[in-house]
């Protein structure tokens, strides 16, 4: 076994959300896991990286993306059918590129919640096998909608308890690691629905939750309007995605059930910022719900609801580069969350929600050494997470922006780019 020690860093404390001074962390270079962490100089190691007072945190966890979506090709594609071979090929190539970009930006774990061709499941398998560089991915495959509901063109159309039960079982057989239900309408699907519109029924969602939970699979719910949010919570889902309209009753339910909220604030803001590039009904809908969304997230966070960072990357003009870092800054600015809450939302909170906190989410013995290093304290200035030259390590290996002198000092590390 060879080891590498990081020392003289300010290190992220998952319990407080702050950074502790003069910390060290020793990594087993074979397993990529921490074997010793603490304060001071630390034990001897084969290689040492002196942090010189920089800030060290776990890699970001983005809990809501659509990995095969080309954000620069959202509209005007009549030459490709939704289920065509051409569009599938485009989606695979796009997914690989998006995986690269996320890893370079510091996202080392990602949860995909909807693709049209089950692309994400195979991409996740290839990443786990080391064939594709990118974040460790938990993949959903297709989403679940009522016939004609939100996302139904690309997902499973299910009506009634029996159809839901059978299709959830099939999705898990096909390799789904997370089940995603479209409980309400949305912003960008079409001018025939609204975020307040309830689509799937509570008994349908509950049937799917029971089947998923029997297999240890988590369930996410796209739910934007107040009634849809409460239906999804009562049905037993593990997370509410977007959550535009959270009232006091919903907050009590979220806390009682331990249900998490993934706000994806950047998704609406990117639409609002490009009114000339989207259909009129889309910008109108986004503007209608934007203020309520901000208030809902602020209220939920202040009440102690578990908030988890996600970007909805793959929606219009919402990409896979620094969007995770931008989302974190928006959670402070628009969601009125403390920087400490936001840091936890992108690390330990996300890991716990996804059921992977034995391996990810903080800097502690036994967990994977996924690391971001910044020059500026994100608690003081959250835009530090957007720093393009931040160091990124995955399982102890340098993957982006690590200077050659640091890599040479470490000995074991190599500068790598995220590529096939």
N, C-alpha and C positions, 0 to 999 in steps of 0.2 A: 504493500500500500504506500502510495505517495500522497503527500498532503500540501495544501496551500493555505496560508493564513492571510486574512485581511485584518489589518489593525490600524489604529489611530483614525478611526471613523466615528462620526456621529451615526448611530445605528437606530433604525426604526423600532419603536416599542409598540407592539400590537395592542397591548392593554390600554395604554394611554393615548395612542395616536401621535405621540411626540417622538423626538429623537434624543437618545441618551448619549452622553459624551464619552469619548475615549473607550470605544468598544472594539472587541476583536471577534472574529469568526474563523474557525478552521474547517476546511472542506476535505473530505476524502475524494481524491481525484478520480477514483474508479467508479464509485457510486454516484458522485455528484451531490452528496448530502452533507449537511453540517454534522460534525462529530464533537465540536466544542465551541461554545460561545460564552462571552463574559466581558468583564471590564478589565482594563489594563493591557499589559503587553501580550499576555497569553502564552501558551506553551510553544515549544520549538516546533517548527514545521519545515518541510523540504524546500518550500518556496514562500516568499512573503511579499504581499502587496501593501505598501504604506499609503493609507488613504489621505494623509496630510490634511485632516480636518474636513474632508468632504462628507457628503450625506449618503448613507447606504440604506436602501429599502428593498423589500421584496419586489419582484417583477409585478407589473400591473396585471390584474385579472379583469377582463372585459366580459361581462355576463350576458351580452345581447348583441349578436352580429348576424349578418346573412352573408356567409363567406363567398358565395359564388356570384354575387351581384356586381355588375359593372356600373358604378355610380355615374360614369360619364356617358352612359348609353341607356338612359332611363326611358326616353320617349322616342317615338318615330321609328319602330323596328318592324314594319309590316312584312319584311322579307323573311323573318324568322317566326315560326310558330312557337307557342309556349313549350310544347313537348317535342320540338324538332331535334333531329340529330345535330344540326348546325348550332342550335342554341345550347345544347348540352356540351358540345366541344368548347364553345365560348365560355361556358360556366366553369369548366374544369380549369382551363388556362387562367381565367380570372381568379379563381379560388387560390391557385398556387401563388400567383402574384400578390394577392391580398394577404396571404399567410406571411410571405416575406416581409411585406411592409409593416405588419403589426409587430413582428418580432424585432425588427430594427427600431421601432418606436418605443420598445420596452414592455410590450404586452407579451407575457410568457405563458399565460393560460387564457383560453377563450371558450365561451359557451355559444355554440351556433344554434339558433332557434328558428330554422326554416330554410330549406332549399327546395327547388322544384324537381330535382332528379336524384335525390339521395346522395348527391356529390359529396356532401360534408362527411358522411359516414366513412367512405373510402379514403378521403383525404385524411381523416383522423387516424385511420389504421396505418396509412403510409407514414404519417408523422411519427406515430408511436414506434414504427419499425426503423426510423431513421432515414427513410427514403425521401422525405420532404422536410425542409427546414421551416419551422414556424412554431407558434405557440402550441402547447399541449391542448387538444381540443376535445370538448364534450359535444357530441353531435346529435342533432334531432332527426335528420331526414325531413320528410314533409310534415307540415303542420296539419291540424285538424280543424275543419270548418263545417258549418251546416251547408247544405246544398245552396249554392249561390251566395255564400257568406264571404266574409273578409278573407282574402287569400285563397279562395276556393279554386281559382284557375291553376294554382301550383301545388295544392295540397290534397289531402284526403277529404272528400265530401262524405260526411256521416250524418245520419238522421236516426235518432232513437237510441235507446240504451244498448240494444243488442248489436247494432252496427258499430257503435263506439267501442264496445267491449272486444268484438272480433278484430277490429282494425288496429286497436292499440296492441293487442297481442301480436298481430302480424308485424307491426312496426318494430316492436322489440325483437321479434325473431329476425327481422332484417338488419338489426344492429343499432337501433335508436338507443341513445344513452340519456335522452331527455325527451319528454313528451310536451308538445306545445299546442294549447287550445286557443282558438280565436273566439273569445267570448262575446266581444262587441265589434261593431264597425270601427272604421279607422279614418285617418286623415287622407291617405294617398291612394286608396284602392279604387275609388270611382265616385262620381257625384250622385250615386244611388243609395249611399249609406252615410251614417254619421257616427262619431265616436260614442254618442249616447245610446245608440241602438243596440239592444240586447239581441244576441243571435243564438248561441247555444243555450240549452236549458240546464238547470242545476243538476237534474238527475242524469243527464248525458255526461256532463263533466265529472260528476262523482263516480260514475261507472268507470270512466277512464282512469281516474285517480286510484281507485281500488286496484285495478289491474296493474298499473305502473308500480304502485307502492309494494305490491306483492313481490315484485322483482327487484325492489330496491332502486327503482327509477324515479327521479324527481319529475314534477309537473309544473310547467310555466303557463300562465294565462295572459294573453293579450286582452287587457280590460282597461278601457279608458273612461267610460261613463260610470257614475256613482253606483247605479243598480247592478251593472255588470261586474264591478269590482266586488260587491258584497256577495253576489251569486257565486263567484269564483272562490272567495274565501270560505263560504259555507260548504262548498263542494270539496274543500280540502287541498287546494293547490298549494305548492310550495313558494311560488313567487307570482306577484302581479307585475306585469310589464306595462310601462308608460304611466298609468294611474293619474289621469288628468284631474279627476274630481273625487278627492278623498274627503268624506265628511267625518264628523266626530264618531258616528256609529261605526264607520269603516275602520277608523283608527283603533277603537276598542277591540274590534274583531281581529285586526291584524296583530295586535299585541297579544291577545288571548291565544290565538292559533299559532303564533310564531311565524307568520307569513312575511316574507320579505317583499320589498318594493324596488324595482329597477326603473328609475325615472326616464332614462334616455332623453334628456332635455335637448341635446344638440340636434336631434332629428327634426323637431319642429322649427328650431331656430334657423337651421340651414334652408328650410323652405321659405320662412319669413324673409330671410336675407336675399332671396333670389326671386322676387315676385314676377319679374319679367320672363322668367324661364320655366314657370309651372302654370298649369291650367288655373283659371280664375277660381273655380270651386275649391281647389286645393289650398291656395293662399288664404282664401276667405275662411276656410275651416280651421287652418292653423292659427290665424289671428284670433278667431273666436275663442279658442281654448287655451291660448298661450298664458294669459294672466292667471287663469284658474289653476293651470298646471304648476306654475311657480308657487302659488299660495299653498297648494296641496302638499308639495314636497317639503316646503318649509315647516308646515304644520305637523306633518308626519315625523320629520326628523326631530323636531323639538319635543315631540311626545315620546320619543324613544323607539319608534318603529325601525326595524333593521333595514337600512338603505344600502343598496348594492349598485356599484357603477356598471353601466352598460351604455352603448352608444347608438344601437340600432344601425350600425354601419351597413351600408348597402341600400339605404333609402336615398332619395334624391339629393345629390351633392354632398353626401355624408360618407366619407371615405374611410380608409384603413391605415392612415398614417398617424398623425398627431391628434386624431379625433378623441382618443381616450383621454389624453392630457387636457384637451380643450373642454371635454365634458366635466372633468374634475374642477377646472376653474369656474365653469358655469354653475356647478353645484354650490360653490361658495357664493358666487355673485347673484344668481337667480333663485337658488333653492335655500339661501340663507343658512347653509350648513357651516359648521366650524371647519377649519382646515383639518383638524384632527379627525372629525367624523368622515370627511371626504377621503382621507388617507386610509382609514379603516374600511370604507366602502369598497375600495379598489384592491384590498388585500385580504385581511382576515374575515371580514363580513362576507365577502364573495366566496371565499373558500369554504366557510361553514355552510352557507346556503347550498352550495353545489356538492357538499358531502366529501370534499377533498382536503379538509384541513389537517389530516394526518400527514400530508405531503407538501402542502402549499399554504401561503398566506402570511407567514411571518418568518423571522430569523431565529430558529430554535433547533436544538439537536434533533436529528432524525429527519428533518425536512429537506427538500431539494433546495440547492443553492441557486435559486433564480434571483438575480440581483440587478438593481438599477443604482447607479452612482451619479449624483448631481453635485454641482459646485455650490448651489444656493439651497438654503433650507426651504423645502416646499411649504412648511407651516407658516413661514413668514411671507413667502411669495409663491402661490400655487402655480404660477406660470413657469416656475422652474422645471415642472414636469414636461413642458414643451421644448426644453433645451435640446437642440438637435444633436449636440455632441455628448449627451449623457452616455455613460458606459452601460452596456447591457451584457449580462451573463445569463446563460440558461444551463441548469444542472452543473454549474461550476465552469462552464466553457464560455469564453469570450465570443460574442456573436455580433456586436456592433460597437463601433466608436472607441474601442479600448486602444489607447496609444501603444505603439510598438515598444516603447521603453518599459511600459507596464507589463506587456506580454512577455518580453524578454526577461524581466525580473522574475515573473511568475514561473518561467521555465516550461511548465506543463501546458500553458495556454497557447492557443493559436488564434490569430485574427481570422475570423470566418465571416462570410456574408451568407445571408439566408437565401439559398438557392438549391435546386434539385441536386 
